[in-house]
């Protein structure tokens, strides 16, 4: 027979303070995965304008690229994609048994490396936006 455990109140939103680095890695990985799935649908809808002709596609792209908000969202997309990739590689190594004792350090390293890559890429994305 299975035992039941007292998991606390479902409405206890203060429990996030108790999360370890592993739990935050799981939450961020799930969040970034869902964001990437949402982007996939947006990307497909923009690409579908090419079916109406090259002029429509070029107008759509030039219209989107002229918006500063889209440029900022591209930087966010880069951050999401880079973190998801780096955390996925970290998880691959953990599954292979490499670095089991240093999961927290590798999670923090993936966050720092994501930040460095995104900050270094910001000038490229924002060129001509403002």
SEDREN-154520 format. One record per atom (N, C-alpha, C, O): residue number from 1; residue in one letter; x, y, z; atom name. Coordinates in steps of 0.1 Angstrom, whole numbers, plus 2048, in hexadecimal, padded with zeros to 3 digits. Layout:
BEGIN
<NUM, 'A', <X, Y, Z>, 'CA'>
...
END
This chain:
BEGIN
<1, 'X', <808, 7F4, 800>, 'N'>
<1, 'X', <800, 800, 800>, 'CA'>
<1, 'X', <809, 80D, 800>, 'C'>
<1, 'X', <813, 80D, 806>, 'O'>
<2, 'X', <804, 817, 7FA>, 'N'>
<2, 'X', <80C, 823, 7F9>, 'CA'>
<2, 'X', <808, 82C, 805>, 'C'>
<2, 'X', <7FD, 82C, 80A>, 'O'>
<3, 'X', <812, 834, 809>, 'N'>
<3, 'X', <810, 83D, 813>, 'CA'>
<3, 'X', <80D, 84B, 80E>, 'C'>
<3, 'X', <811, 84E, 802>, 'O'>
<4, 'X', <805, 853, 815>, 'N'>
<4, 'X', <803, 860, 811>, 'CA'>
<4, 'X', <80C, 86A, 819>, 'C'>
<4, 'X', <80F, 867, 824>, 'O'>
<5, 'X', <810, 874, 812>, 'N'>
<5, 'X', <819, 87E, 818>, 'CA'>
<5, 'X', <812, 88B, 818>, 'C'>
<5, 'X', <80A, 88F, 80F>, 'O'>
<6, 'X', <815, 892, 823>, 'N'>
<6, 'X', <80F, 8A0, 825>, 'CA'>
<6, 'X', <818, 8A9, 81D>, 'C'>
<6, 'X', <824, 8AC, 821>, 'O'>
<7, 'X', <813, 8AE, 811>, 'N'>
<7, 'X', <81B, 8B6, 809>, 'CA'>
<7, 'X', <818, 8C5, 80B>, 'C'>
<7, 'X', <81E, 8CE, 804>, 'O'>
<8, 'X', <811, 8C8, 815>, 'N'>
<8, 'X', <80E, 8D6, 818>, 'CA'>
<8, 'X', <802, 8DB, 810>, 'C'>
<8, 'X', <7FC, 8D4, 808>, 'O'>
<9, 'X', <7FF, 8E8, 811>, 'N'>
<9, 'X', <7F4, 8EE, 80A>, 'CA'>
<9, 'X', <7F8, 8F0, 7FB>, 'C'>
<9, 'X', <803, 8F4, 7F8>, 'O'>
<10, 'X', <7EF, 8ED, 7F3>, 'N'>
<10, 'X', <7F1, 8F0, 7E5>, 'CA'>
<10, 'X', <7F3, 8FE, 7E2>, 'C'>
<10, 'X', <7FA, 903, 7D9>, 'O'>
<11, 'X', <7EC, 906, 7EA>, 'N'>
<11, 'X', <7EC, 915, 7E8>, 'CA'>
<11, 'X', <7F7, 91C, 7EE>, 'C'>
<11, 'X', <7F8, 928, 7EE>, 'O'>
<12, 'X', <801, 914, 7F4>, 'N'>
<12, 'X', <80C, 91A, 7FB>, 'CA'>
<12, 'X', <816, 91E, 7F0>, 'C'>
<12, 'X', <81F, 917, 7EC>, 'O'>
<13, 'X', <815, 92B, 7EC>, 'N'>
<13, 'X', <81E, 930, 7E1>, 'CA'>
<13, 'X', <82B, 934, 7E7>, 'C'>
<13, 'X', <834, 938, 7DF>, 'O'>
<14, 'X', <82D, 934, 7F4>, 'N'>
<14, 'X', <83A, 937, 7F9>, 'CA'>
<14, 'X', <844, 92C, 7F9>, 'C'>
<14, 'X', <850, 92E, 7FD>, 'O'>
<15, 'X', <840, 920, 7F4>, 'N'>
<15, 'X', <849, 915, 7F4>, 'CA'>
<15, 'X', <855, 916, 7EA>, 'C'>
<15, 'X', <85E, 90F, 7EB>, 'O'>
<16, 'X', <854, 91F, 7E0>, 'N'>
<16, 'X', <85E, 921, 7D6>, 'CA'>
<16, 'X', <86B, 925, 7DD>, 'C'>
<16, 'X', <876, 923, 7D7>, 'O'>
<17, 'X', <86B, 92B, 7E9>, 'N'>
<17, 'X', <877, 92F, 7F0>, 'CA'>
<17, 'X', <87F, 923, 7F4>, 'C'>
<17, 'X', <88B, 924, 7F6>, 'O'>
<18, 'X', <878, 917, 7F5>, 'N'>
<18, 'X', <87F, 90B, 7FA>, 'CA'>
<18, 'X', <885, 903, 7EE>, 'C'>
<18, 'X', <88B, 8F9, 7F1>, 'O'>
<19, 'X', <883, 908, 7E2>, 'N'>
<19, 'X', <888, 900, 7D6>, 'CA'>
<19, 'X', <897, 900, 7D6>, 'C'>
<19, 'X', <89E, 90A, 7D9>, 'O'>
<20, 'X', <89D, 8F4, 7D3>, 'N'>
<20, 'X', <8AB, 8F3, 7D1>, 'CA'>
<20, 'X', <8AF, 8F7, 7C3>, 'C'>
<20, 'X', <8A6, 8F9, 7BB>, 'O'>
<21, 'X', <8BC, 8F6, 7C0>, 'N'>
<21, 'X', <8C0, 8FA, 7B2>, 'CA'>
<21, 'X', <8BA, 8F0, 7A8>, 'C'>
<21, 'X', <8B7, 8F3, 79D>, 'O'>
<22, 'X', <8B9, 8E3, 7AC>, 'N'>
<22, 'X', <8B4, 8D9, 7A3>, 'CA'>
<22, 'X', <8A5, 8DB, 7A0>, 'C'>
<22, 'X', <8A1, 8D9, 794>, 'O'>
<23, 'X', <89E, 8E0, 7A9>, 'N'>
<23, 'X', <890, 8E3, 7A7>, 'CA'>
<23, 'X', <88E, 8EF, 79E>, 'C'>
<23, 'X', <886, 8EF, 795>, 'O'>
<24, 'X', <897, 8F9, 7A0>, 'N'>
<24, 'X', <897, 905, 797>, 'CA'>
<24, 'X', <89B, 901, 789>, 'C'>
<24, 'X', <895, 906, 77F>, 'O'>
<25, 'X', <8A5, 8F8, 788>, 'N'>
<25, 'X', <8A9, 8F3, 77A>, 'CA'>
<25, 'X', <89D, 8ED, 773>, 'C'>
<25, 'X', <89B, 8EF, 767>, 'O'>
<26, 'X', <896, 8E5, 77B>, 'N'>
<26, 'X', <88A, 8DE, 775>, 'CA'>
<26, 'X', <87F, 8E8, 771>, 'C'>
<26, 'X', <87A, 8E7, 766>, 'O'>
<27, 'X', <87C, 8F1, 779>, 'N'>
<27, 'X', <872, 8FC, 776>, 'CA'>
<27, 'X', <876, 904, 76A>, 'C'>
<27, 'X', <86E, 906, 761>, 'O'>
<28, 'X', <883, 908, 76A>, 'N'>
<28, 'X', <887, 910, 75E>, 'CA'>
<28, 'X', <888, 908, 751>, 'C'>
<28, 'X', <884, 90D, 747>, 'O'>
<29, 'X', <88C, 8FC, 752>, 'N'>
<29, 'X', <88C, 8F3, 746>, 'CA'>
<29, 'X', <87E, 8F1, 741>, 'C'>
<29, 'X', <87C, 8F2, 735>, 'O'>
<30, 'X', <875, 8EE, 749>, 'N'>
<30, 'X', <867, 8ED, 745>, 'CA'>
<30, 'X', <861, 8FA, 73F>, 'C'>
<30, 'X', <85B, 8FA, 734>, 'O'>
<31, 'X', <864, 905, 745>, 'N'>
<31, 'X', <85F, 912, 741>, 'CA'>
<31, 'X', <865, 915, 733>, 'C'>
<31, 'X', <85E, 919, 72A>, 'O'>
<32, 'X', <873, 913, 732>, 'N'>
<32, 'X', <879, 917, 725>, 'CA'>
<32, 'X', <874, 90D, 71A>, 'C'>
<32, 'X', <873, 911, 70E>, 'O'>
<33, 'X', <871, 901, 71D>, 'N'>
<33, 'X', <86C, 8F8, 713>, 'CA'>
<33, 'X', <85E, 8FC, 70E>, 'C'>
<33, 'X', <85C, 8FC, 702>, 'O'>
<34, 'X', <856, 901, 717>, 'N'>
<34, 'X', <849, 906, 713>, 'CA'>
<34, 'X', <84A, 912, 70B>, 'C'>
<34, 'X', <842, 914, 701>, 'O'>
<35, 'X', <853, 91B, 70E>, 'N'>
<35, 'X', <855, 927, 707>, 'CA'>
<35, 'X', <85A, 924, 6F9>, 'C'>
<35, 'X', <856, 92A, 6EF>, 'O'>
<36, 'X', <863, 91A, 6F7>, 'N'>
<36, 'X', <868, 916, 6EA>, 'CA'>
<36, 'X', <85D, 910, 6E2>, 'C'>
<36, 'X', <85D, 912, 6D6>, 'O'>
<37, 'X', <854, 909, 6E8>, 'N'>
<37, 'X', <849, 903, 6E0>, 'CA'>
<37, 'X', <840, 90F, 6DC>, 'C'>
<37, 'X', <83B, 90E, 6D0>, 'O'>
<38, 'X', <83D, 918, 6E4>, 'N'>
<38, 'X', <835, 924, 6E0>, 'CA'>
<38, 'X', <83C, 92C, 6D5>, 'C'>
<38, 'X', <835, 930, 6CB>, 'O'>
<39, 'X', <849, 92D, 6D5>, 'N'>
<39, 'X', <850, 934, 6CB>, 'CA'>
<39, 'X', <84F, 92C, 6BE>, 'C'>
<39, 'X', <84E, 932, 6B3>, 'O'>
<40, 'X', <84F, 91F, 6BE>, 'N'>
<40, 'X', <84E, 917, 6B2>, 'CA'>
<40, 'X', <842, 91A, 6AB>, 'C'>
<40, 'X', <842, 91B, 69E>, 'O'>
<41, 'X', <836, 91B, 6B1>, 'N'>
<41, 'X', <82A, 91F, 6AB>, 'CA'>
<41, 'X', <82A, 92D, 6A5>, 'C'>
<41, 'X', <825, 92F, 69A>, 'O'>
<42, 'X', <830, 936, 6AC>, 'N'>
<42, 'X', <832, 944, 6A7>, 'CA'>
<42, 'X', <83B, 944, 69A>, 'C'>
<42, 'X', <838, 94A, 690>, 'O'>
<43, 'X', <846, 93C, 69B>, 'N'>
<43, 'X', <84F, 93B, 690>, 'CA'>
<43, 'X', <848, 935, 683>, 'C'>
<43, 'X', <84A, 93A, 678>, 'O'>
<44, 'X', <840, 92B, 685>, 'N'>
<44, 'X', <839, 925, 67A>, 'CA'>
<44, 'X', <82F, 92F, 674>, 'C'>
<44, 'X', <82D, 92F, 668>, 'O'>
<45, 'X', <828, 936, 67D>, 'N'>
<45, 'X', <81E, 940, 677>, 'CA'>
<45, 'X', <825, 94B, 66F>, 'C'>
<45, 'X', <820, 94F, 665>, 'O'>
<46, 'X', <831, 94F, 673>, 'N'>
<46, 'X', <838, 959, 66B>, 'CA'>
<46, 'X', <83D, 953, 65E>, 'C'>
<46, 'X', <83C, 95A, 654>, 'O'>
<47, 'X', <842, 947, 65F>, 'N'>
<47, 'X', <847, 941, 653>, 'CA'>
<47, 'X', <83C, 93E, 649>, 'C'>
<47, 'X', <83E, 93D, 63D>, 'O'>
<48, 'X', <830, 93C, 64E>, 'N'>
<48, 'X', <825, 939, 645>, 'CA'>
<48, 'X', <821, 945, 63C>, 'C'>
<48, 'X', <81A, 943, 632>, 'O'>
<49, 'X', <825, 951, 640>, 'N'>
<49, 'X', <823, 95C, 637>, 'CA'>
<49, 'X', <82A, 95B, 62A>, 'C'>
<49, 'X', <827, 962, 620>, 'O'>
<50, 'X', <834, 952, 62A>, 'N'>
<50, 'X', <83C, 951, 61D>, 'CA'>
<50, 'X', <833, 949, 613>, 'C'>
<50, 'X', <836, 94A, 607>, 'O'>
<51, 'X', <829, 942, 617>, 'N'>
<51, 'X', <820, 93C, 60E>, 'CA'>
<51, 'X', <818, 945, 605>, 'C'>
<51, 'X', <813, 942, 5FB>, 'O'>
<52, 'X', <817, 952, 60B>, 'N'>
<52, 'X', <80F, 95C, 604>, 'CA'>
<52, 'X', <818, 964, 5FA>, 'C'>
<52, 'X', <813, 96C, 5F3>, 'O'>
<53, 'X', <824, 961, 5FA>, 'N'>
<53, 'X', <82D, 967, 5F0>, 'CA'>
<53, 'X', <839, 96D, 5F8>, 'C'>
<53, 'X', <839, 970, 604>, 'O'>
<54, 'X', <844, 96F, 5F1>, 'N'>
<54, 'X', <850, 975, 5F7>, 'CA'>
<54, 'X', <84E, 983, 5FC>, 'C'>
<54, 'X', <855, 987, 605>, 'O'>
<55, 'X', <846, 98B, 5F5>, 'N'>
<55, 'X', <844, 999, 5F9>, 'CA'>
<55, 'X', <83D, 999, 607>, 'C'>
<55, 'X', <841, 9A1, 610>, 'O'>
<56, 'X', <833, 991, 609>, 'N'>
<56, 'X', <82C, 991, 616>, 'CA'>
<56, 'X', <836, 98C, 621>, 'C'>
<56, 'X', <836, 992, 62C>, 'O'>
<57, 'X', <83E, 982, 61E>, 'N'>
<57, 'X', <847, 97D, 628>, 'CA'>
<57, 'X', <852, 988, 62C>, 'C'>
<57, 'X', <855, 98A, 637>, 'O'>
<58, 'X', <857, 98F, 622>, 'N'>
<58, 'X', <861, 999, 624>, 'CA'>
<58, 'X', <85B, 9A5, 62C>, 'C'>
<58, 'X', <861, 9AB, 634>, 'O'>
<59, 'X', <84E, 9A9, 629>, 'N'>
<59, 'X', <847, 9B3, 630>, 'CA'>
<59, 'X', <845, 9AF, 63F>, 'C'>
<59, 'X', <847, 9B7, 648>, 'O'>
<60, 'X', <841, 9A3, 641>, 'N'>
<60, 'X', <83F, 99E, 64E>, 'CA'>
<60, 'X', <84C, 99E, 656>, 'C'>
<60, 'X', <84C, 9A3, 662>, 'O'>
<61, 'X', <857, 999, 651>, 'N'>
<61, 'X', <864, 999, 658>, 'CA'>
<61, 'X', <869, 9A7, 65A>, 'C'>
<61, 'X', <86E, 9AA, 665>, 'O'>
<62, 'X', <868, 9B0, 650>, 'N'>
<62, 'X', <86D, 9BE, 652>, 'CA'>
<62, 'X', <864, 9C5, 65D>, 'C'>
<62, 'X', <869, 9CD, 664>, 'O'>
<63, 'X', <857, 9C2, 65D>, 'N'>
<63, 'X', <84F, 9C9, 667>, 'CA'>
<63, 'X', <852, 9C4, 675>, 'C'>
<63, 'X', <852, 9CC, 67E>, 'O'>
<64, 'X', <854, 9B7, 676>, 'N'>
<64, 'X', <858, 9B2, 684>, 'CA'>
<64, 'X', <865, 9B6, 688>, 'C'>
<64, 'X', <867, 9BA, 694>, 'O'>
<65, 'X', <86F, 9B6, 67F>, 'N'>
<65, 'X', <87D, 9BA, 683>, 'CA'>
<65, 'X', <87E, 9C9, 686>, 'C'>
<65, 'X', <887, 9CD, 68D>, 'O'>
<66, 'X', <874, 9D1, 682>, 'N'>
<66, 'X', <875, 9DF, 685>, 'CA'>
<66, 'X', <870, 9E3, 693>, 'C'>
<66, 'X', <872, 9EE, 698>, 'O'>
<67, 'X', <869, 9D9, 699>, 'N'>
<67, 'X', <864, 9DB, 6A7>, 'CA'>
<67, 'X', <86F, 9D8, 6B1>, 'C'>
<67, 'X', <874, 9CD, 6B1>, 'O'>
<68, 'X', <871, 9E2, 6BA>, 'N'>
<68, 'X', <87B, 9E0, 6C5>, 'CA'>
<68, 'X', <876, 9D4, 6CE>, 'C'>
<68, 'X', <87F, 9CD, 6D4>, 'O'>
<69, 'X', <869, 9D3, 6D0>, 'N'>
<69, 'X', <864, 9C8, 6D9>, 'CA'>
<69, 'X', <868, 9BA, 6D3>, 'C'>
<69, 'X', <86B, 9B1, 6DB>, 'O'>
<70, 'X', <867, 9B9, 6C6>, 'N'>
<70, 'X', <86B, 9AC, 6C0>, 'CA'>
<70, 'X', <87A, 9A9, 6C2>, 'C'>
<70, 'X', <87D, 99E, 6C5>, 'O'>
<71, 'X', <882, 9B3, 6C1>, 'N'>
<71, 'X', <890, 9B2, 6C4>, 'CA'>
<71, 'X', <893, 9AD, 6D2>, 'C'>
<71, 'X', <89B, 9A5, 6D4>, 'O'>
<72, 'X', <88C, 9B3, 6DB>, 'N'>
<72, 'X', <88D, 9AF, 6E9>, 'CA'>
<72, 'X', <888, 9A1, 6EC>, 'C'>
<72, 'X', <88E, 99A, 6F3>, 'O'>
<73, 'X', <87D, 99E, 6E5>, 'N'>
<73, 'X', <878, 990, 6E6>, 'CA'>
<73, 'X', <882, 986, 6E0>, 'C'>
<73, 'X', <883, 97B, 6E5>, 'O'>
<74, 'X', <889, 98A, 6D6>, 'N'>
<74, 'X', <894, 981, 6D0>, 'CA'>
<74, 'X', <89F, 97F, 6DA>, 'C'>
<74, 'X', <8A4, 974, 6DB>, 'O'>
<75, 'X', <8A3, 989, 6E2>, 'N'>
<75, 'X', <8AD, 987, 6EC>, 'CA'>
<75, 'X', <8A8, 97D, 6F7>, 'C'>
<75, 'X', <8AF, 975, 6FB>, 'O'>
<76, 'X', <89B, 97F, 6FA>, 'N'>
<76, 'X', <895, 975, 704>, 'CA'>
<76, 'X', <895, 967, 6FE>, 'C'>
<76, 'X', <897, 95E, 706>, 'O'>
<77, 'X', <891, 966, 6F2>, 'N'>
<77, 'X', <891, 959, 6EB>, 'CA'>
<77, 'X', <89F, 953, 6EC>, 'C'>
<77, 'X', <8A1, 947, 6EE>, 'O'>
<78, 'X', <8A9, 95B, 6E9>, 'N'>
<78, 'X', <8B7, 956, 6EA>, 'CA'>
<78, 'X', <8BA, 951, 6F8>, 'C'>
<78, 'X', <8C0, 946, 6F9>, 'O'>
<79, 'X', <8B6, 958, 702>, 'N'>
<79, 'X', <8B9, 954, 710>, 'CA'>
<79, 'X', <8B2, 947, 713>, 'C'>
<79, 'X', <8B8, 93E, 719>, 'O'>
<80, 'X', <8A5, 946, 70F>, 'N'>
<80, 'X', <89E, 93A, 711>, 'CA'>
<80, 'X', <8A4, 92E, 70A>, 'C'>
<80, 'X', <8A6, 923, 710>, 'O'>
<81, 'X', <8A8, 930, 6FD>, 'N'>
<81, 'X', <8AD, 925, 6F6>, 'CA'>
<81, 'X', <8BB, 920, 6FB>, 'C'>
<81, 'X', <8BE, 914, 6FC>, 'O'>
<82, 'X', <8C4, 92A, 6FE>, 'N'>
<82, 'X', <8D1, 927, 703>, 'CA'>
<82, 'X', <8D0, 91F, 711>, 'C'>
<82, 'X', <8D7, 915, 713>, 'O'>
<83, 'X', <8C8, 924, 71A>, 'N'>
<83, 'X', <8C6, 91E, 727>, 'CA'>
<83, 'X', <8C1, 90F, 725>, 'C'>
<83, 'X', <8C6, 906, 72B>, 'O'>
<84, 'X', <8B7, 90E, 71C>, 'N'>
<84, 'X', <8B1, 901, 71A>, 'CA'>
<84, 'X', <8BB, 8F7, 714>, 'C'>
<84, 'X', <8BC, 8EB, 718>, 'O'>
<85, 'X', <8C3, 8FC, 70B>, 'N'>
<85, 'X', <8CE, 8F3, 705>, 'CA'>
<85, 'X', <8D8, 8F0, 710>, 'C'>
<85, 'X', <8DC, 8E4, 712>, 'O'>
<86, 'X', <8DD, 8FA, 717>, 'N'>
<86, 'X', <8E8, 8F7, 721>, 'CA'>
<86, 'X', <8E2, 8EE, 72D>, 'C'>
<86, 'X', <8EA, 8E5, 731>, 'O'>
<87, 'X', <8D6, 8F0, 731>, 'N'>
<87, 'X', <8D1, 8E8, 73B>, 'CA'>
<87, 'X', <8CE, 8DA, 736>, 'C'>
<87, 'X', <8D0, 8D0, 73E>, 'O'>
<88, 'X', <8CA, 8D9, 72A>, 'N'>
<88, 'X', <8C8, 8CB, 724>, 'CA'>
<88, 'X', <8D5, 8C4, 723>, 'C'>
<88, 'X', <8D6, 8B8, 726>, 'O'>
<89, 'X', <8E0, 8CA, 720>, 'N'>
<89, 'X', <8ED, 8C4, 720>, 'CA'>
<89, 'X', <8F1, 8C0, 72E>, 'C'>
<89, 'X', <8F7, 8B5, 730>, 'O'>
<90, 'X', <8EF, 8C9, 737>, 'N'>
<90, 'X', <8F1, 8C6, 745>, 'CA'>
<90, 'X', <8EA, 8B9, 74A>, 'C'>
<90, 'X', <8EF, 8B1, 751>, 'O'>
<91, 'X', <8DD, 8B9, 746>, 'N'>
<91, 'X', <8D5, 8AD, 74A>, 'CA'>
<91, 'X', <8DA, 8A0, 743>, 'C'>
<91, 'X', <8D9, 895, 749>, 'O'>
<92, 'X', <8DF, 8A1, 737>, 'N'>
<92, 'X', <8E4, 896, 730>, 'CA'>
<92, 'X', <8F0, 890, 737>, 'C'>
<92, 'X', <8F1, 884, 739>, 'O'>
<93, 'X', <8F9, 899, 73C>, 'N'>
<93, 'X', <905, 895, 744>, 'CA'>
<93, 'X', <900, 88E, 751>, 'C'>
<93, 'X', <906, 884, 755>, 'O'>
<94, 'X', <8F6, 894, 757>, 'N'>
<94, 'X', <8F1, 88F, 764>, 'CA'>
<94, 'X', <8EC, 881, 762>, 'C'>
<94, 'X', <8EE, 878, 76A>, 'O'>
<95, 'X', <8E4, 87F, 757>, 'N'>
<95, 'X', <8DE, 872, 754>, 'CA'>
<95, 'X', <8E9, 868, 751>, 'C'>
<95, 'X', <8E7, 85C, 753>, 'O'>
<96, 'X', <8F5, 86C, 74B>, 'N'>
<96, 'X', <900, 863, 748>, 'CA'>
<96, 'X', <908, 861, 755>, 'C'>
<96, 'X', <912, 858, 754>, 'O'>
<97, 'X', <905, 867, 760>, 'N'>
<97, 'X', <90C, 865, 76C>, 'CA'>
<97, 'X', <918, 86F, 76E>, 'C'>
<97, 'X', <920, 86D, 778>, 'O'>
<98, 'X', <91A, 878, 765>, 'N'>
<98, 'X', <925, 882, 766>, 'CA'>
<98, 'X', <920, 88E, 76E>, 'C'>
<98, 'X', <916, 894, 76A>, 'O'>
<99, 'X', <927, 891, 778>, 'N'>
<99, 'X', <924, 89E, 780>, 'CA'>
<99, 'X', <918, 89C, 789>, 'C'>
<99, 'X', <911, 8A6, 78B>, 'O'>
<100, 'X', <915, 890, 78E>, 'N'>
<100, 'X', <90A, 88F, 797>, 'CA'>
<100, 'X', <90B, 897, 7A4>, 'C'>
<100, 'X', <901, 89B, 7A9>, 'O'>
<101, 'X', <917, 898, 7A8>, 'N'>
<101, 'X', <91A, 89F, 7B5>, 'CA'>
<101, 'X', <91A, 8AE, 7B4>, 'C'>
<101, 'X', <918, 8B5, 7BE>, 'O'>
<102, 'X', <91B, 8B3, 7A8>, 'N'>
<102, 'X', <91C, 8C1, 7A6>, 'CA'>
<102, 'X', <910, 8C7, 79D>, 'C'>
<102, 'X', <913, 8CF, 794>, 'O'>
<103, 'X', <904, 8C2, 79F>, 'N'>
<103, 'X', <8F9, 8C6, 797>, 'CA'>
<103, 'X', <8F6, 8D5, 799>, 'C'>
<103, 'X', <8F3, 8DC, 790>, 'O'>
<104, 'X', <8F7, 8D9, 7A6>, 'N'>
<104, 'X', <8F4, 8E7, 7A9>, 'CA'>
<104, 'X', <8FE, 8F0, 7A2>, 'C'>
<104, 'X', <8FA, 8FB, 79C>, 'O'>
<105, 'X', <90B, 8ED, 7A2>, 'N'>
<105, 'X', <915, 8F5, 79C>, 'CA'>
<105, 'X', <913, 8F6, 78D>, 'C'>
<105, 'X', <914, 900, 786>, 'O'>
<106, 'X', <90F, 8EA, 787>, 'N'>
<106, 'X', <90D, 8EA, 778>, 'CA'>
<106, 'X', <901, 8F2, 774>, 'C'>
<106, 'X', <901, 8F8, 76A>, 'O'>
<107, 'X', <8F7, 8F2, 77D>, 'N'>
<107, 'X', <8EB, 8FA, 77A>, 'CA'>
<107, 'X', <8EE, 909, 77A>, 'C'>
<107, 'X', <8EA, 911, 771>, 'O'>
<108, 'X', <8F6, 90D, 785>, 'N'>
<108, 'X', <8FA, 91B, 786>, 'CA'>
<108, 'X', <903, 91F, 77A>, 'C'>
<108, 'X', <902, 92A, 775>, 'O'>
<109, 'X', <90C, 916, 776>, 'N'>
<109, 'X', <915, 918, 76B>, 'CA'>
<109, 'X', <90C, 91A, 75E>, 'C'>
<109, 'X', <910, 923, 756>, 'O'>
<110, 'X', <902, 912, 75C>, 'N'>
<110, 'X', <8FA, 914, 750>, 'CA'>
<110, 'X', <8F2, 921, 750>, 'C'>
<110, 'X', <8F0, 928, 746>, 'O'>
<111, 'X', <8EE, 926, 75C>, 'N'>
<111, 'X', <8E8, 933, 75D>, 'CA'>
<111, 'X', <8F2, 93E, 75A>, 'C'>
<111, 'X', <8EE, 947, 752>, 'O'>
<112, 'X', <8FE, 93D, 75F>, 'N'>
<112, 'X', <908, 948, 75D>, 'CA'>
<112, 'X', <90C, 948, 74E>, 'C'>
<112, 'X', <90D, 952, 748>, 'O'>
<113, 'X', <90E, 93C, 748>, 'N'>
<113, 'X', <912, 93B, 73A>, 'CA'>
<113, 'X', <907, 941, 731>, 'C'>
<113, 'X', <909, 947, 727>, 'O'>
<114, 'X', <8FA, 93E, 735>, 'N'>
<114, 'X', <8EF, 943, 72D>, 'CA'>
<114, 'X', <8EF, 953, 72E>, 'C'>
<114, 'X', <8ED, 959, 724>, 'O'>
<115, 'X', <8F1, 958, 73A>, 'N'>
<115, 'X', <8F2, 967, 73B>, 'CA'>
<115, 'X', <8FD, 96D, 733>, 'C'>
<115, 'X', <8FB, 977, 72D>, 'O'>
<116, 'X', <909, 966, 733>, 'N'>
<116, 'X', <914, 96C, 72C>, 'CA'>
<116, 'X', <911, 96C, 71D>, 'C'>
<116, 'X', <914, 975, 716>, 'O'>
<117, 'X', <90C, 961, 718>, 'N'>
<117, 'X', <909, 960, 709>, 'CA'>
<117, 'X', <8FE, 96A, 705>, 'C'>
<117, 'X', <900, 970, 6FB>, 'O'>
<118, 'X', <8F4, 96C, 70E>, 'N'>
<118, 'X', <8E9, 975, 70A>, 'CA'>
<118, 'X', <8EE, 983, 70B>, 'C'>
<118, 'X', <8EC, 98B, 702>, 'O'>
<119, 'X', <8F6, 987, 715>, 'N'>
<119, 'X', <8FB, 994, 716>, 'CA'>
<119, 'X', <905, 997, 70A>, 'C'>
<119, 'X', <905, 9A2, 705>, 'O'>
<120, 'X', <90D, 98E, 707>, 'N'>
<120, 'X', <916, 990, 6FB>, 'CA'>
<120, 'X', <90E, 991, 6EE>, 'C'>
<120, 'X', <914, 997, 6E5>, 'O'>
<121, 'X', <902, 98B, 6ED>, 'N'>
<121, 'X', <8FB, 98C, 6E1>, 'CA'>
<121, 'X', <8F1, 997, 6E0>, 'C'>
<121, 'X', <8EC, 99A, 6D5>, 'O'>
<122, 'X', <8EF, 99E, 6EA>, 'N'>
<122, 'X', <8E5, 9A9, 6EA>, 'CA'>
<122, 'X', <8E8, 9B4, 6DF>, 'C'>
<122, 'X', <8DF, 9B8, 6D8>, 'O'>
<123, 'X', <8F5, 9B8, 6DE>, 'N'>
<123, 'X', <8F7, 9C2, 6D3>, 'CA'>
<123, 'X', <8F3, 9BD, 6C5>, 'C'>
<123, 'X', <8EF, 9C5, 6BD>, 'O'>
<124, 'X', <8F5, 9B1, 6C3>, 'N'>
<124, 'X', <8F2, 9AB, 6B6>, 'CA'>
<124, 'X', <8E3, 9AC, 6B3>, 'C'>
<124, 'X', <8DE, 9AF, 6A8>, 'O'>
<125, 'X', <8DB, 9A9, 6BD>, 'N'>
<125, 'X', <8CD, 9A8, 6BC>, 'CA'>
<125, 'X', <8C6, 9B6, 6BB>, 'C'>
<125, 'X', <8BC, 9B8, 6B4>, 'O'>
<126, 'X', <8CC, 9C0, 6C2>, 'N'>
<126, 'X', <8C6, 9CD, 6C3>, 'CA'>
<126, 'X', <8CB, 9D7, 6B9>, 'C'>
<126, 'X', <8C7, 9E2, 6B9>, 'O'>
<127, 'X', <8D4, 9D3, 6B0>, 'N'>
<127, 'X', <8DA, 9DB, 6A6>, 'CA'>
<127, 'X', <8CE, 9E0, 69D>, 'C'>
<127, 'X', <8C8, 9D7, 697>, 'O'>
<128, 'X', <8CC, 9EC, 69B>, 'N'>
<128, 'X', <8C2, 9F2, 693>, 'CA'>
<128, 'X', <8B4, 9F2, 698>, 'C'>
<128, 'X', <8AB, 9F6, 691>, 'O'>
<129, 'X', <8B3, 9EE, 6A5>, 'N'>
<129, 'X', <8A5, 9ED, 6AA>, 'CA'>
<129, 'X', <8A1, 9FB, 6B0>, 'C'>
<129, 'X', <895, 9FE, 6B1>, 'O'>
<130, 'X', <8AA, A03, 6B4>, 'N'>
<130, 'X', <8A6, A0F, 6BB>, 'CA'>
<130, 'X', <8AB, A1B, 6B2>, 'C'>
<130, 'X', <8A8, A27, 6B6>, 'O'>
END
